[in-house]
């Protein structure tokens, strides 16, 4: 729940920034000064890039949560009971030990979004966030293709 509140607050702050930057951009664009016009254009482009980035991250989060809930409902989430640090994160060595099992599952079923999602959880447990996010993105894409094929 804390994450959702944080995301909502950050999204509202970004939207406030976009509105304020847009107002300043209009003022600069109508200034008639070459430098002012260039700054006005930049003030229009940068908030649009920010909106695109946060939209992409929100869409990723919604998709990842949807897949996690679906896999949980199917009983397909990993059920290993691993020791955790005081922060709640899995010990890296234990996460690394699970990784080969989930990689083999993906190699055996490359088009299965469930295997990809479980691999993402293993990457995350091993501390490799970049590959975890990449694997979740692949799982979202595979699940979408599977849903469209039905």
C-alpha positions as CSV (number, residue, x, y, z in Angstrom):
1,X,0.0,0.0,0.0
2,X,2.9,2.4,0.8
3,X,4.2,1.9,-2.8
4,X,0.8,2.9,-4.3
5,X,0.6,6.0,-2.2
6,X,4.2,6.9,-3.1
7,X,3.4,6.4,-6.8
8,X,0.2,8.5,-6.6
9,X,2.1,11.3,-4.8
10,X,4.9,11.3,-7.4
11,X,2.4,11.2,-10.3
12,X,0.5,14.2,-8.8
13,X,3.7,16.1,-8.4
14,X,4.8,15.3,-11.9
15,X,1.5,16.5,-13.3
16,X,1.8,19.7,-11.2
17,X,5.3,20.2,-12.7
18,X,4.0,19.6,-16.2
19,X,1.3,22.3,-15.7
20,X,3.7,24.8,-14.3
21,X,6.3,24.1,-16.9
22,X,3.7,24.4,-19.6
23,X,2.6,27.8,-18.4
24,X,6.2,29.0,-18.4
25,X,6.8,27.5,-21.8
26,X,3.8,29.5,-23.2
27,X,5.2,32.7,-21.7
28,X,8.7,32.0,-23.2
29,X,7.3,31.0,-26.6
30,X,5.3,34.3,-26.8
31,X,8.3,36.4,-25.7
32,X,9.5,36.9,-29.3
33,X,13.2,36.4,-28.1
34,X,15.1,33.6,-29.8
35,X,16.6,32.3,-26.6
36,X,13.2,32.5,-24.9
37,X,11.5,30.6,-27.7
38,X,14.3,27.9,-27.5
39,X,13.8,27.6,-23.7
40,X,10.0,27.5,-24.2
41,X,10.4,24.6,-26.7
42,X,12.6,22.8,-24.2
43,X,10.1,23.4,-21.4
44,X,7.5,21.7,-23.6
45,X,9.6,18.7,-24.6
46,X,11.1,17.8,-21.2
47,X,7.7,17.5,-19.4
48,X,6.4,15.4,-22.3
49,X,9.4,13.0,-21.9
50,X,8.7,12.9,-18.2
51,X,5.0,12.0,-18.8
52,X,6.1,9.3,-21.2
53,X,8.6,7.8,-18.7
54,X,6.2,7.8,-15.8
55,X,3.4,6.4,-18.0
56,X,5.7,3.6,-19.1
57,X,6.7,2.8,-15.5
58,X,3.1,2.9,-14.3
59,X,2.0,0.6,-17.2
60,X,4.9,-1.7,-16.3
61,X,3.9,-1.8,-12.6
62,X,0.2,-2.5,-13.4
63,X,1.2,-5.3,-15.8
64,X,3.7,-6.9,-13.4
65,X,1.2,-6.8,-10.5
66,X,-1.5,-8.3,-12.8
67,X,0.8,-11.2,-13.7
68,X,1.9,-11.7,-10.1
69,X,-1.7,-11.9,-8.9
70,X,-2.7,-14.2,-11.8
71,X,0.3,-16.5,-11.0
72,X,-0.6,-16.4,-7.3
73,X,-4.2,-17.3,-8.0
74,X,-3.0,-20.3,-10.1
75,X,-0.6,-21.4,-7.3
76,X,2.4,-20.9,-9.5
77,X,4.5,-18.5,-7.4
78,X,7.7,-20.0,-6.0
79,X,7.2,-21.3,-2.5
80,X,10.8,-21.6,-1.3
81,X,11.2,-20.5,2.3
82,X,14.5,-18.7,2.2
83,X,16.2,-16.7,5.0
84,X,15.9,-13.0,4.7
85,X,17.9,-10.0,5.9
86,X,16.4,-7.6,8.5
87,X,15.3,-5.5,5.5
88,X,13.2,-8.3,4.3
89,X,15.3,-9.1,1.2
90,X,16.4,-12.6,0.5
91,X,20.0,-13.5,1.2
92,X,21.8,-13.1,-2.2
93,X,23.6,-16.5,-2.0
94,X,20.3,-18.2,-1.5
95,X,18.8,-16.3,-4.4
96,X,21.7,-17.3,-6.6
97,X,21.2,-20.9,-5.7
98,X,17.6,-20.9,-7.0
99,X,18.5,-19.2,-10.2
100,X,19.6,-22.3,-12.3
101,X,16.3,-24.0,-11.7
102,X,14.2,-21.1,-13.0
103,X,16.6,-20.5,-16.0
104,X,16.2,-24.1,-17.0
105,X,12.4,-23.7,-16.8
106,X,12.6,-20.8,-19.2
107,X,14.9,-22.6,-21.6
108,X,12.5,-25.6,-21.6
109,X,9.4,-23.3,-22.1
110,X,10.6,-20.1,-23.8
111,X,7.1,-18.8,-24.7
112,X,5.6,-19.4,-21.2
113,X,5.1,-16.1,-19.4
114,X,4.8,-17.9,-16.1
115,X,8.3,-19.3,-16.4
116,X,9.6,-15.8,-17.3
117,X,7.9,-14.2,-14.3
118,X,9.4,-16.8,-12.0
119,X,12.8,-16.2,-13.6
120,X,12.3,-12.5,-12.9
121,X,11.7,-13.3,-9.2
122,X,14.9,-15.3,-9.2
123,X,16.8,-12.5,-10.8
124,X,15.4,-10.1,-8.2
125,X,16.3,-12.5,-5.4
126,X,19.8,-12.7,-6.8
127,X,20.0,-8.9,-6.7
128,X,19.9,-8.4,-10.5
129,X,17.2,-5.8,-10.9
130,X,17.9,-4.9,-14.5
131,X,17.5,-8.5,-15.7
132,X,14.5,-8.9,-13.4
133,X,12.7,-6.0,-15.0
134,X,13.7,-7.2,-18.5
135,X,12.3,-10.6,-17.7
136,X,9.0,-9.2,-16.4
137,X,8.7,-7.1,-19.5
138,X,9.1,-10.2,-21.6
139,X,6.5,-12.0,-19.4
140,X,4.0,-9.1,-19.9
141,X,4.6,-9.3,-23.7
142,X,4.2,-13.1,-23.8
143,X,1.1,-13.0,-21.6
144,X,-0.4,-10.3,-23.9
145,X,0.3,-12.5,-27.0
146,X,-1.3,-15.5,-25.2
147,X,-4.4,-13.5,-24.3
148,X,-4.8,-12.2,-27.9
149,X,-4.4,-15.8,-29.3
150,X,-7.3,-17.0,-27.2
